[in-house]
Amino acid sequence: MDALRTPDARFVGLPDFPFEPHYVEIDGLRVHFLDEGPRDAAPALLMHGEPSWCFLYRRMIPPLVAAGHRVIAPDLVGFGRSDKPTKRSDYTYARHVGWMAALLAKLELSRITLVCQDWGGLIGLRLVAEHGDRFARVVTANTGLPTGDQRVPPAFKLWRFASQALPIFPTSLIIRSGCVRVLTPAERAAYDAPFPEERYKAGARQFPLLVPARPDDPASDDNRRAWKALEAWNKPFLTAFSTRDPITRGAERPFQKRIPGAQDQAHVSIHKAGHFLQEDAPDELAGVVNAFIARTP
């Protein structure tokens, strides 16, 4: 497939982002990831969503590494420093899951703690369901695993419409609108950095249309099968949702109710944080992850 590659110069001098890039090739595409901390430690896999990239986790990585964890933070295909297929039809839910499954295999990751938000959860939870032996525990934040059988929140309907109608896809404005705190100009520029032109944004444009919003969506059956696998998941499963996210508010309850590993866990509500709680409460969320790993060996 035809793909664009964001010039490296776009990523020079980003604030609070001293990390070295790493790459693997998957299906002819270069996929970027961060790899910090001791290589022999069990990894924390930090998965971003729409329309962010691993920059989102920059302030969570140091405290996780300081606690002794290896941290892997990939850029989904179409985002960050990963290659960006030019045709929107090249992006499907199944392909996104397959690309990330290939990354786990190439890096030979096991004993993984998944930390996932937004589309990082839609993809990451499919990985857990389909490759459960690789994972030790899960932390979900402001995400879901929709099958199209549920009511679609009005805020998501509005977001889906706007994402397709806007002539210019305003990446940093979307991130800023999903935060409680005010992002600096340098931070906003970092979120725009992966997309020098509109033609780089095919993946970002397509993501809202890939969320199963009706029962006959192409991904609905796969997600139903994933739920069945998760309903037998006995390993530790924690929810850490923020209280000021209109899109995912309440989406933690099905996880808490249906997944055995979520029973009797000290689930967390993170206050004064919006959809991108990694921006609003990075120290708090990192502390939640560290404490969860420590008490669930």
C-alpha positions as a printed Julia matrix, in Angstrom:
297×3 Matrix{Float64}:
   0.0     0.0    0.0
   1.1     3.58  -0.61
   2.19    5.39   2.54
   3.66    8.7    3.66
   6.46    9.1    6.2
   6.61   12.24   8.33
  10.05   13.88   8.05
  12.22   13.39  11.14
  12.77   17.15  11.36
   9.15   17.54  12.48
  10.02   15.78  15.75
  13.06   17.8   16.78
  12.93   19.77  20.02
   9.6    18.51  21.34
   8.94   19.51  24.97
   9.59   16.88  27.67
  10.31   14.26  25.02
  13.95   13.11  25.2
  13.2     9.55  24.06
  14.98    7.73  21.25
  12.85    6.37  18.41
  12.73    2.66  17.58
  11.24    1.03  14.5
  10.07   -2.32  13.16
   8.72   -3.12   9.7
   5.24   -4.64   9.52
   3.5    -5.34   6.21
   5.95   -3.02   4.48
   5.2    -0.18   6.9
   7.62    1.36   9.38
   6.07    1.29  12.84
   7.53    3.48  15.57
   7.69    2.78  19.29
   9.46    4.02  22.4
  11.39    1.49  24.47
  12.52    2.84  27.84
  13.73    1.17  31.03
  15.47   -2.16  31.66
  15.08   -4.59  28.76
  14.74   -7.59  31.08
  11.87   -6.08  33.08
   8.21   -6.9   32.46
   6.86   -4.31  30.01
   4.11   -1.75  30.42
   2.5    -1.29  27.01
   1.12    2.25  26.7
  -1.39    2.53  23.86
  -2.67    5.88  22.62
  -5.81    6.69  20.68
  -7.29    9.3   18.35
  -5.71   11.6   17.17
  -2.74   11.52  19.53
   0.54    9.58  19.47
   3.03    8.3   22.04
   3.89   11.92  22.94
   0.72   11.67  25.03
   2.55    9.46  27.54
   5.73   11.53  27.84
   5.14   12.55  31.47
   4.08    9.07  32.55
   7.13    7.25  31.19
   9.74    8.55  33.72
   7.83    7.47  36.87
   7.08    4.08  35.34
  10.75    3.58  34.46
  11.79    4.81  37.92
   9.64    2.03  39.4
  11.69   -0.51  37.46
   9.41   -1.18  34.52
  10.25   -1.44  30.86
   7.94    0.89  28.93
   6.84    0.26  25.34
   4.8     3.06  23.76
   3.98    2.47  20.09
   2.56    4.85  17.53
  -0.42    3.28  15.79
  -0.12    3.07  12.02
  -1.19    6.43  10.63
  -0.04    8.36  13.7
   3.1     9.8   15.25
   6.32    8.61  13.63
   4.71    5.49  12.17
   4.04    5.37   8.44
   0.73    6.7    7.19
  -1.1     4.84   4.4
  -2.67    7.36   2.06
  -5.96    5.59   1.29
  -8.61    5.64   3.96
  -9.74    2.19   2.84
  -6.34    0.85   3.93
  -7.37    1.46   7.55
  -9.65   -1.13   9.11
 -10.22   -2.13  12.72
  -8.91   -5.64  11.99
  -5.76   -4.28  10.36
  -5.0    -2.04  13.33
  -5.27   -5.05  15.64
  -3.11   -7.12  13.32
  -0.4    -4.45  13.07
  -0.12   -4.19  16.85
  -0.22   -7.98  17.29
   2.71   -8.18  14.89
   4.58   -5.6   16.96
   4.15   -7.68  20.12
   5.41  -10.75  18.27
   8.42   -8.98  16.76
   9.43   -7.6   20.17
   8.69  -10.97  21.82
   6.79   -9.25  24.6
   5.28  -11.19  27.5
   4.14  -10.46  31.07
   2.66   -7.25  29.65
   0.74   -4.68  31.64
  -1.58   -3.02  29.14
  -2.34    0.66  29.78
  -4.85    1.87  27.2
  -7.0     4.89  26.47
  -9.43    5.78  23.67
  -8.63    3.7   20.53
  -5.7     2.26  22.46
  -8.36    0.33  24.37
 -10.4    -0.7   21.36
  -7.25   -2.19  19.87
  -5.45   -3.19  23.07
  -8.39   -5.11  24.53
  -8.67   -7.08  21.31
  -5.0    -7.99  21.75
  -5.72   -9.16  25.29
  -8.67  -11.23  24.11
  -6.8   -12.79  21.19
  -3.3   -13.09  22.7
  -4.06  -13.39  26.4
  -0.96  -15.41  27.23
   1.19  -12.34  26.55
  -0.58  -10.21  29.16
  -0.36  -10.17  32.95
  -2.82   -7.38  33.78
  -4.82   -4.53  32.25
  -5.43   -0.87  33.12
  -8.18    0.79  31.07
  -8.71    4.55  30.99
 -11.44    6.42  29.09
 -12.07    3.69  26.57
 -14.49    0.92  25.67
 -15.04   -2.15  23.55
 -18.22   -1.37  21.6
 -20.12   -3.96  19.61
 -22.73   -1.65  18.12
 -25.42   -3.1   20.38
 -25.16   -0.24  22.86
 -26.57    3.28  22.81
 -24.16    5.66  21.11
 -23.41    8.71  23.31
 -24.54   12.02  21.75
 -21.05   13.43  22.26
 -19.61   10.67  20.08
 -22.23   11.22  17.37
 -21.27   14.89  17.28
 -17.56   14.02  17.17
 -18.06   11.53  14.32
 -19.99   14.1   12.28
 -17.46   16.87  12.89
 -14.49   14.62  12.1
 -15.82   14.08   8.6
 -17.32   17.5    7.92
 -14.41   19.75   8.86
 -12.35   20.69   5.78
  -9.18   20.8    7.92
  -8.77   18.14  10.61
  -7.61   20.22  13.62
  -5.42   17.72  15.45
  -4.07   19.85  18.27
  -7.42   21.58  18.76
  -9.05   18.19  19.25
  -6.47   17.26  21.88
  -6.79   20.65  23.57
 -10.6    20.4   23.68
 -10.31   17.02  25.41
  -8.13   18.38  28.23
  -8.97   20.33  31.34
  -5.62   22.07  31.57
  -4.43   24.49  28.89
  -1.76   23.02  26.63
   1.24   25.18  25.83
   1.9    26.28  22.24
   4.85   23.87  22.1
   2.63   20.97  23.23
   0.0    21.81  20.65
   2.69   21.95  17.97
   3.91   18.5   19.05
   0.45   17.05  18.41
   0.41   18.66  14.98
   3.95   17.51  14.17
   3.04   14.1   12.66
   0.77   15.71  10.07
   2.56   18.25   7.85
  -0.39   18.29   5.43
  -3.98   17.07   5.31
  -2.99   14.09   3.16
  -1.12   12.65   6.15
  -4.37   12.46   8.13
  -6.18    9.61   6.37
  -5.9     7.38   9.43
  -7.05   10.1   11.8
 -10.02   10.87   9.56
 -10.99    7.2    9.3
 -10.78    6.22  12.96
 -14.18    7.7   13.99
 -15.9     5.68  11.26
 -14.3     2.42  12.46
 -15.94    2.51  15.91
 -18.76   -0.08  15.83
 -21.9     2.02  16.2
 -24.46   -0.46  14.84
 -24.95   -4.2   15.42
 -23.97   -5.16  11.86
 -20.7    -3.2   11.81
 -17.84   -5.18  10.21
 -16.04   -5.29  13.58
 -19.06   -6.14  15.75
 -18.67   -9.91  15.7
 -14.94   -9.69  16.45
 -15.65   -7.46  19.43
 -18.41   -9.77  20.66
 -15.91  -12.62  20.57
 -13.44  -10.43  22.44
 -16.02   -9.77  25.16
 -16.54  -13.52  25.56
 -12.81  -13.95  26.06
 -12.7   -11.08  28.55
 -15.63  -12.54  30.46
 -13.29  -15.45  31.23
 -10.32  -13.2   32.08
  -9.23  -13.86  35.65
  -6.02  -11.84  35.64
  -6.08   -8.4   37.3
  -8.13   -5.79  35.45
  -8.4    -2.18  36.65
 -10.42    0.8   35.45
  -9.03    4.32  35.92
 -11.49    6.66  34.21
 -11.66   10.42  34.53
 -14.85   12.09  35.68
 -14.92   14.87  33.06
 -15.05   12.93  29.82
 -18.5    13.13  28.17
 -17.68   10.43  25.61
 -16.62    7.57  27.9
 -18.37    8.52  31.14
 -19.88    5.34  32.56
 -18.06    3.04  30.14
 -16.05    1.58  33.0
 -19.1    -0.14  34.49
 -19.37   -2.99  31.94
 -15.7    -3.82  32.52
 -16.18   -3.86  36.28
 -19.32   -5.98  36.03
 -18.46   -8.48  33.29
 -14.75   -9.24  33.72
 -13.83  -11.62  36.55
 -10.39  -10.05  36.99
 -12.05   -6.7   37.68
 -13.96   -8.02  40.68
 -12.81   -6.66  44.05
 -10.25   -4.34  42.44
  -9.73   -0.82  43.8
 -11.04    0.92  40.69
 -10.09    4.58  40.39
 -11.94    7.74  39.42
  -9.55   10.49  38.37
 -11.05   13.91  39.06
 -10.28   17.19  37.33
  -9.26   15.35  34.16
 -10.83   15.24  30.72
 -10.67   12.68  27.93
  -6.88   12.92  27.67
  -6.17   12.21  31.31
  -2.51   11.53  30.45
  -2.25   15.28  29.91
  -4.39   16.35  32.86
  -3.24   13.86  35.5
  -0.09   12.04  34.32
   1.49   11.63  37.76
  -1.74   10.33  39.25
  -2.32    7.83  36.45
   1.3     6.66  36.53
   0.99    6.2   40.29
  -2.17    4.14  39.8
  -0.34    1.89  37.31
   2.72    1.49  39.54
   0.63    0.65  42.59
  -1.51   -1.81  40.62
   1.54   -3.67  39.34
   3.08   -3.74  42.81
   0.03   -5.28  44.47
  -0.77   -7.79  41.69
   2.49   -9.7   41.14
